[in-house]
Amino acid sequence: RKEVEQDPGPFNVPEGATVAFNCTYSNSASQSFFWYRQDCRKEPKLLMSVYSSGNEDGRFTAQLNRASQYISLLIRDSKLSDSATYLCVVNIGDGGATNKLIFGTGTLLAVQP
Amino acid sequence: DTAVSQTPKYLVTQMGNDKSIKCEQNLGHDTMYWYKQDSKKFLKIMFSYNNKELIINETVPNRFSPKSPDKAHLNLHINSLELGDSAVYFCASSQRTSVSSYNEQFFGPGTRLTVL
């Protein structure tokens, strides 16, 4: 079983749609959680951190359920520029020198005009 | 200003050769990493260094040897290159903190290595 699992997609949605991505992780000792975005042939960039209480950043809402070891990302009012691969990431380190990010394989989103 | 830079951007070489990839960060971070992203786009950590000290060393062939001359640089040397080494190699950096594990890693643009 992969340490971080995501539906690889692709998700093809029209502009303006709402789309949700799900992710599960296997290590119950995971300390922190993130969504990264990776554009084609580019490096991953942090989209948002995911906190236990859930958090929102504009059109993006992230949720974390530690009991179920489940993370989600909701994108409202999709834009063409949202087209990318979304990577679910967990940190099994403690914030000290042992930070260790485990990446999911990513979910490809294609927003259609 | 480029925060995390890598050279070269592309590297095409023959099997059996030895090559190096260089990474530099100007963010003042104390921790640097090397990741490998394979043809299936799976991104996996290889090494991390904190203040020039090796912290994480995943199950990577010993043909791969990282070197950190100072905390702003982390280079990756690969001996006896094999076909399976073809991938995109990303360098990243972050700042260690003892109060939170929510510290962002900043990635370089990647080095696309092709072994023929």
Interface residues (C-beta under 8 A of the other chain):
Chain A: Q31 S32 F34 K42 E43 P44 K45 L46 S49 T85 L87 N91 G93 D94 G95 G96 A97 T98 N99 K100 L101 I102 F103 T105 G106
Chain B: T31 K40 K41 F42 L43 K44 I45 S48 N50 E53 I55 I56 F90 S94 R96 T97 S98 V99 S100 S101 Y102 N103 E104 Q105 F107 G108 P109 G110
